[in-house]
């Protein structure tokens, strides 16, 4: 029996195995490592409203200090609730001048959410922010290439607890959803 094909099945299998091994060594294999480049390997860290978020300001990145879930993470993605208030800033540093600012997706400063540049942080390096949907990053302005973390804004209760004091979403006490004023919805408060 003569073979017309110069490559045997065994040779083809060897070549296929060698190509697969080469691809794996070259980094072409899928290792299911959902690392998004910000050091936390997932979609971010949900932070409870009212939480103080602190960082160690290092020229190589913002290293998380608190809350515990971001401790040691570099430039962690923060998932914050829209309409809620948080304190964010840096309490430790590397002796190089830093500040913290809140930017939108176009790298523009939002409102006046910025601190002065200092070499050693103090109480002035904390910002009290009310989260809006335009917030995209927390940044050290002089080191924005390395000290930049993402802010993901999720729809929250939007009122820092206003629904606990009996007001509806329009700020009306005992108001119906149309804002008519009384429980019957006819506008008569008498």
C-alpha positions in Angstrom: 0.0 0.0 0.0 1.5 3.3 -1.0 0.8 6.7 0.6 0.1 9.7 -1.6 0.2 12.0 1.5 3.7 12.7 2.8 2.4 13.7 6.3 1.2 10.8 8.5 -1.6 11.1 11.0 1.0 10.7 13.8 3.1 13.6 12.4 0.0 15.8 12.0 -1.0 15.2 15.7 2.6 16.0 16.8 2.5 19.3 14.9 -0.9 20.2 16.3 0.3 19.5 19.8 3.4 21.6 19.3 1.4 24.5 18.0 -1.0 24.3 21.0 1.9 24.3 23.4 3.5 27.2 21.7 0.3 29.2 21.9 -0.1 28.5 25.6 3.5 29.5 26.3 3.0 32.7 24.3 0.1 33.7 26.4 -2.7 32.9 23.9 -4.5 30.6 26.3 -7.6 31.7 28.1 -7.0 31.6 31.9 -10.3 33.2 32.9 -8.5 35.9 34.8 -11.1 38.7 34.6 -8.5 41.3 35.6 -9.6 44.7 34.4 -6.3 46.4 35.0 -7.2 48.2 38.2 -5.9 45.6 40.7 -9.1 44.0 41.9 -9.8 41.4 39.2 -13.6 42.1 39.2 -16.1 44.7 38.4 -15.4 46.8 41.5 -16.3 47.3 45.1 -19.7 48.3 46.3 -19.3 51.0 49.0 -22.1 51.6 51.5 -23.4 55.2 51.5 -21.9 57.4 54.2 -18.6 55.4 54.2 -15.3 57.1 54.5 -13.0 56.0 51.6 -9.3 56.5 52.3 -6.2 55.9 50.2 -2.4 55.9 50.6 -1.2 58.3 47.9 1.7 56.6 46.0 2.9 58.0 42.7 2.4 54.5 41.3 -1.3 54.6 42.3 -4.0 55.1 44.9 -3.6 52.2 47.4 -6.8 51.5 49.3 -6.8 51.8 53.1 -10.5 51.7 54.0 -13.1 50.4 54.0 -11.7 46.9 54.5 -12.8 45.6 51.1 -10.4 47.9 49.2 -7.5 47.5 51.7 -4.3 47.0 49.6 -6.0 47.3 46.2 -4.4 49.8 43.8 -6.8 52.2 42.0 -9.9 50.1 42.9 -13.1 50.6 41.0 -15.6 52.2 43.5 -19.3 51.4 43.0 -21.2 54.3 44.6 -24.9 55.0 44.8 -26.3 58.1 43.0 -27.6 60.8 45.4 -25.7 59.4 48.4 -22.9 61.1 50.3 -19.4 59.7 50.8 -16.1 61.0 52.2 -13.1 60.3 49.9 -9.5 61.2 50.2 -6.0 60.3 51.2 -4.6 60.0 54.7 -1.1 58.6 54.0 1.4 59.3 51.2 4.9 58.9 49.8 6.1 62.5 50.4 5.4 63.6 46.9 2.8 66.4 46.2 -0.6 64.9 45.5 -4.2 66.0 45.6 -7.5 64.3 44.9 -10.1 65.4 42.4 -13.4 63.9 41.0 -13.6 64.0 37.2 -16.2 63.2 34.6 -15.6 60.9 31.6 -14.1 63.8 29.6 -11.5 64.4 32.4 -13.2 67.6 33.5 -13.4 68.5 37.2 -16.9 68.0 38.6 -18.1 71.0 40.7 -15.4 72.0 43.1 -14.4 68.4 44.1 -10.7 69.0 44.4 -8.1 69.5 47.2 -4.9 71.4 47.2 -1.6 69.7 46.3 0.4 68.8 49.4 3.2 66.5 50.2 1.8 65.2 53.5 -2.0 64.7 53.8 -4.1 66.2 56.5 -7.8 66.7 57.1 -8.0 69.0 54.0 -7.3 66.0 51.8 -10.8 64.6 52.3 -13.8 65.5 50.1 -17.4 65.1 51.0 -19.1 64.2 47.8 -22.7 63.7 46.8 -22.7 61.2 44.0 -24.0 62.2 40.6 -24.2 60.1 37.4 -21.5 62.3 35.7 -18.8 61.1 38.1 -16.3 58.8 36.4 -12.9 59.0 38.1 -11.1 59.9 41.3 -7.7 61.3 40.3 -4.5 62.9 41.5 -4.2 65.7 39.0 -0.4 65.8 38.8 -0.2 62.0 38.4 -3.4 61.3 36.5 -1.7 58.6 34.4 -1.0 56.3 37.3 -3.2 57.7 40.2 -6.7 57.2 38.6 -9.5 55.0 39.8 -12.8 54.5 38.2 -16.2 55.4 39.8 -19.2 53.4 38.8 -22.5 55.1 39.7 -25.4 52.9 40.4 -29.0 54.1 40.9 -29.5 54.5 44.6 -32.3 55.5 46.8 -31.2 59.0 45.8 -32.1 60.9 48.9 -29.7 60.2 51.8 -32.6 58.7 53.7 -35.4 61.2 52.8 -37.9 58.3 52.5 -37.3 57.7 56.2 -38.9 61.0 57.2 -42.2 60.4 55.5 -41.6 62.4 52.3 -42.3 61.0 48.9 -39.9 61.5 45.9 -41.2 65.0 45.3 -40.5 66.1 48.9 -44.2 66.2 49.8 -45.3 64.8 53.1 -48.3 62.5 52.7 -48.3 63.3 49.0 -49.6 60.9 46.4 -47.4 60.0 43.4 -49.0 62.8 41.4 -48.1 65.4 44.1 -51.8 66.2 44.8 -51.2 66.7 48.4 -53.6 64.5 50.4 -54.1 60.8 50.9 -57.2 60.8 48.6 -55.3 62.5 45.8 -57.9 65.2 45.3 -55.7 68.2 46.4 -57.8 69.0 49.5 -55.6 69.2 52.5 -58.5 70.2 54.9 
